């Protein structure tokens, strides 16, 4: 008995095949889409035949999307290359997988900007099982982590710069005092001017950190 025969032979749950129950309750979005073809047989779009609970979480009535073309539901479907990949799945039978696909657009009153891992598997010559895992929160957390790391790096660089400038300021003050002890006012002014320049560099550096969100 091959795996498909075994799957078919599993008992039903409340009159429903267990395979259908399993698909319905998968924790990731799963849809079955069928190819829409022109008179020449060329695929022009895909139509939603079924979507499970996870795929329909944002809609009170999932059947609203049944029969709709993916170009209408997901305007970015062609822009991000998914349409071409799905056609290849039908043509070659090879599964398609990609991580972190960004989908943006509007569907009705809903605006979305999400990152998803996508898997597309051919079921027959006209149908594809499309599975997606929402990675939006993980992506946003990763972006925040990178921003924090960059801010920390900027702060560390600034701290090193300030420490170096502070050491230079101390040297300038000592040189100013020595020049005054020698009654060399000109030399004292030169050292004081250099110290003022160092102090200005510190202030400008702090402004850069504040302006860049460090």
Helices and strands as residue ranges (DSSP letters): H 3-9, E 12-13, E 16-17, H 18-24, E 29-37, E 43-51, G 62-65, H 70-73, H 76-79, H 82-92, E 96-107, E 110-122, E 127-134, H 136-181, H 185-211
